[in-house]
Amino acid sequence: MAMAKDKSMTAEELRTKTPEQLREALVDQKKAQFNLRFQMATGRVENTAEMRKARRNAARIKTILNQKAAEAAGSAE
Protein backbone atom coordinates (compact mmCIF):
# COMPACT_ATOMS: atom_id res chain seq x y z
CA MET A 1 0.00 0.00 0.00
CA ALA A 2 3.03 2.24 0.15
CA MET A 3 2.68 3.16 -3.51
CA ALA A 4 -0.86 4.48 -3.03
CA LYS A 5 0.35 6.88 -0.33
CA ASP A 6 3.25 8.18 -2.44
CA LYS A 7 2.88 10.57 -5.32
CA SER A 8 1.94 9.07 -8.65
CA MET A 9 4.78 7.69 -10.69
CA THR A 10 5.20 9.51 -13.97
CA ALA A 11 5.44 7.72 -17.27
CA GLU A 12 9.03 8.97 -17.64
CA GLU A 13 10.00 7.36 -14.32
CA LEU A 14 8.34 4.12 -15.34
CA ARG A 15 10.07 3.99 -18.73
CA THR A 16 13.46 3.85 -17.01
CA LYS A 17 12.51 0.63 -15.21
CA THR A 18 12.98 -2.89 -16.48
CA PRO A 19 9.94 -5.02 -17.34
CA GLU A 20 10.54 -7.10 -14.20
CA GLN A 21 10.55 -3.98 -12.02
CA LEU A 22 7.36 -2.84 -13.74
CA ARG A 23 5.67 -6.17 -13.02
CA GLU A 24 6.64 -5.86 -9.35
CA ALA A 25 5.28 -2.31 -9.27
CA LEU A 26 2.05 -3.54 -10.85
CA VAL A 27 1.67 -6.24 -8.17
CA ASP A 28 2.26 -3.61 -5.47
CA GLN A 29 -0.29 -1.34 -7.09
CA LYS A 30 -2.87 -4.12 -7.28
CA LYS A 31 -2.31 -4.88 -3.58
CA ALA A 32 -2.81 -1.22 -2.75
CA GLN A 33 -5.99 -1.18 -4.81
CA PHE A 34 -7.25 -4.28 -2.99
CA ASN A 35 -6.56 -2.74 0.43
CA LEU A 36 -8.21 0.52 -0.56
CA ARG A 37 -11.27 -1.35 -1.80
CA PHE A 38 -11.67 -2.97 1.62
CA GLN A 39 -11.13 0.35 3.38
CA MET A 40 -13.81 1.91 1.18
CA ALA A 41 -16.22 -0.91 2.02
CA THR A 42 -15.67 -0.51 5.76
CA GLY A 43 -15.71 3.28 5.59
CA ARG A 44 -12.17 3.65 6.92
CA VAL A 45 -10.53 5.34 3.95
CA GLU A 46 -9.33 8.87 4.67
CA ASN A 47 -8.95 10.07 1.09
CA THR A 48 -11.29 8.63 -1.51
CA ALA A 49 -9.11 9.98 -4.34
CA GLU A 50 -6.48 7.35 -3.46
CA MET A 51 -8.59 4.70 -5.20
CA ARG A 52 -8.57 6.69 -8.42
CA LYS A 53 -4.80 7.23 -8.16
CA ALA A 54 -4.22 3.51 -7.62
CA ARG A 55 -6.31 2.59 -10.67
CA ARG A 56 -4.54 5.13 -12.86
CA ASN A 57 -1.09 4.11 -11.66
CA ALA A 58 -1.89 0.48 -12.49
CA ALA A 59 -3.10 1.49 -15.94
CA ARG A 60 0.01 3.61 -16.47
CA ILE A 61 2.27 0.66 -15.58
CA LYS A 62 0.35 -1.68 -17.88
CA THR A 63 0.64 0.82 -20.73
CA ILE A 64 4.41 1.09 -20.35
CA LEU A 65 4.72 -2.71 -20.13
CA ASN A 66 2.75 -3.08 -23.37
CA GLN A 67 4.85 -0.43 -25.08
CA LYS A 68 8.05 -2.20 -24.05
CA ALA A 69 6.67 -5.54 -25.28
CA ALA A 70 5.75 -3.97 -28.63
CA GLU A 71 9.22 -2.46 -28.95
CA ALA A 72 10.82 -5.82 -28.19
CA ALA A 73 8.59 -7.59 -30.73
CA GLY A 74 9.32 -4.92 -33.33
CA SER A 75 13.06 -5.12 -32.88
CA ALA A 76 13.03 -8.95 -32.96
CA GLU A 77 11.64 -9.02 -36.49
N, C-alpha and C positions, 0 to 999 in steps of 0.2 A: 504494500500500500504506500510505500515511500514515494513512488513515482507520482501518485495522484496528488500528494501534498506539495511536491516540487513544482516549479514552473514548467510549462509545456516545453517539450523538446522541439527544436525547430527542425525543419527538413534538412537544412545544411548540416546540423550536428549529426543527424541520423545517417546522412550519406557518407560520413567519414567512418562509420562503423562497419564491421564485417557482417556478413549474413548471419553468422552464428550469434554475434552480439545482438543483432536485431531480433533474432528469434527469442533470445533470453529476455530482452526488453518487452517483447510482445507478451510473453508468459507473465512477466511481472505486471504488465498493464491489465491483462485479463484477470489476474488475482485481485488487483485493486478495484476493478470494475465489479467483481463478485462481492467483495467486502462492502463496497458502497451500496450495492443493491440490497444487501441485508440491512445495512444501516438505514436506508430509505424505508424499508418495510417496517422496521421497528421504531422509526421516527427519531433516530439518534444522530442523524447526519447534521453537521453544523452548517455546511455550505452545499446547497443543492447543485450548484454549478460544477462541483467536482465530478459529478457523473458525466456531464457533457464533455468535460475536459478529458476524462478517461476514455470515453468512446472515440473522441477525435484523435487522441494520441495513438490509440490502437489502429485506427484507420490510417493515420500518417505512417506508422511503422509498416503496415501491410503494403501500402503504396510503394514505399522505398524498396521493400523486399521484392515486389513484383518488377519494379524497374531494374533492379540489379539482376534478377533472373532473366529478364528480356535482353539485357546487355550481354550476359554470359551466353545466351542462346544465339544471339546475333553474331558474336565474335567467334563462336565455335563453327559456324558454317563457312 
